[in-house]
Amino acid sequence: MSSEHPELAELGRKWIAAWNSRDLDHVLTLYAEDAEMTSDQVVRLGFSVQGSLRGKHNLRAYWSKALAGNTDLHFREIALYTSPNSLVVHYENQRGQKICEYLRVNRDGRIVQGSANHL
């Protein structure tokens, strides 16, 4: 884990804790109003054939559906990688899948872009 951007590493830990709490309102506090999310799961769940959604209201709808289908959701941190305005959260989910989530942040420290990258 990079020590050059401790505030972003802390955001990564908060992000994991928010998901593990299954509190969608808490998760959404980490995101900017116009945040964009890209994932193959967006396609799989029928939200967008391009795999991207923009805006908290769309993220709420997508994640609500995803959480309903993952009642045992849990993330375990593997590593956090930071740069001046982004981080990568490398984690393992409850099914043992390893995932890297790229998160870009704005000046206020809110996530403006996310991309889930699965093996």
Secondary structure per residue as TSV (DSSP state, phi and psi in degrees):
chain	resnum	aa	ss	phi	psi
A	1	M	-	360.0	136.7
A	2	S	-	-73.6	136.4
A	3	S	S	-97.5	-1.6
A	4	E	S	-73.4	-23.5
A	5	H	-	-133.3	68.1
A	6	P	H	-61.8	-29.9
A	7	E	H	-65.5	-32.1
A	8	L	H	-78.0	-35.8
A	9	A	H	-63.1	-39.7
A	10	E	H	-64.0	-39.1
A	11	L	H	-59.8	-41.2
A	12	G	H	-60.7	-41.7
A	13	R	H	-67.6	-38.9
A	14	K	H	-64.7	-38.7
A	15	W	H	-61.0	-47.6
A	16	I	H	-62.6	-45.9
A	17	A	H	-61.9	-39.9
A	18	A	H	-63.2	-45.1
A	19	W	H	-64.6	-41.4
A	20	N	H	-66.3	-24.3
A	21	S	H	-77.3	-15.2
A	22	R	T	60.0	24.5
A	23	D	-	-99.0	95.7
A	24	L	H	-61.2	-36.6
A	25	D	H	-60.6	-40.5
A	26	H	H	-64.5	-45.0
A	27	V	H	-56.5	-47.6
A	28	L	H	-66.4	-22.3
A	29	T	H	-65.4	-19.4
A	30	L	T	-81.3	-9.8
A	31	Y	E	-110.0	147.3
A	32	A	E	-72.8	157.2
A	33	E	E	-56.2	-37.1
A	34	D	E	-102.3	23.9
A	35	A	E	-58.8	149.4
A	36	E	E	-116.7	140.0
A	37	M	E	-127.8	135.2
A	38	T	E	-125.2	132.3
A	39	S	-	-165.4	148.7
A	40	D	H	-64.9	-21.7
A	41	Q	H	-69.3	-27.6
A	42	V	H	-60.3	-42.2
A	43	V	H	-69.0	-49.3
A	44	R	H	-57.8	-36.6
A	45	L	T	-87.8	3.0
A	46	G	T	82.1	23.4
A	47	F	S	-91.9	-29.2
A	48	S	-	-165.1	130.0
A	49	V	T	-71.5	-20.4
A	50	Q	T	-83.6	-15.5
A	51	G	S	87.7	8.3
A	52	S	E	-127.1	146.7
A	53	L	E	-131.2	150.4
A	54	R	E	-130.5	139.6
A	55	G	S	97.4	140.7
A	56	K	H	-58.7	-35.7
A	57	H	H	-63.6	-37.7
A	58	N	H	-72.6	-38.6
A	59	L	H	-63.6	-40.4
A	60	R	H	-60.3	-45.6
A	61	A	H	-62.4	-45.9
A	62	Y	H	-63.3	-51.8
A	63	W	H	-69.3	-30.4
A	64	S	H	-60.9	-45.1
A	65	K	H	-66.2	-42.7
A	66	A	H	-63.7	-42.9
A	67	L	H	-65.8	-37.2
A	68	A	H	-61.0	-30.8
A	69	G	T	-90.8	-0.7
A	70	N	-	-133.7	68.5
A	71	T	T	-66.9	-17.4
A	72	D	T	-107.1	20.6
A	73	L	-	-51.6	132.3
A	74	H	-	-158.9	134.6
A	75	F	-	-113.2	139.2
A	76	R	E	-119.7	121.9
A	77	E	E	-62.7	132.5
A	78	I	E	-102.0	-49.7
A	79	A	E	-162.1	157.1
A	80	L	E	-123.6	130.1
A	81	Y	E	-120.0	131.4
A	82	T	E	-123.8	157.8
A	83	S	E	-139.2	-177.2
A	84	P	T	-57.6	-33.2
A	85	N	T	-136.2	23.6
A	86	S	E	-157.1	166.5
A	87	L	E	-147.4	159.4
A	88	V	E	-119.6	124.5
A	89	V	E	-101.1	111.6
A	90	H	E	-98.4	119.6
A	91	Y	E	-144.7	166.7
A	92	E	E	-116.0	133.9
A	93	N	-	-90.9	-177.9
A	94	Q	T	-64.5	-17.7
A	95	R	T	-95.6	5.1
A	96	G	S	83.2	6.6
A	97	Q	-	-78.6	136.4
A	98	K	E	-95.4	131.3
A	99	I	E	-134.4	143.8
A	100	C	E	-114.2	127.4
A	101	E	E	-113.8	114.9
A	102	Y	E	-86.4	127.2
A	103	L	E	-128.5	118.4
A	104	R	E	-100.4	138.4
A	105	V	E	-117.7	155.8
A	106	N	-	-91.7	-175.2
A	107	R	T	-63.5	-24.9
A	108	D	T	-84.0	-0.7
A	109	G	S	81.3	12.3
A	110	R	-	-91.5	146.8
A	111	I	E	-74.8	127.0
A	112	V	E	-109.5	-19.0
A	113	Q	E	-149.4	134.1
A	114	G	E	-134.0	146.9
A	115	S	E	-143.6	117.5
A	116	A	E	-88.7	126.4
A	117	N	E	-120.2	113.0
A	118	H	E	-104.8	152.7
A	119	L	-	-71.2	360.0
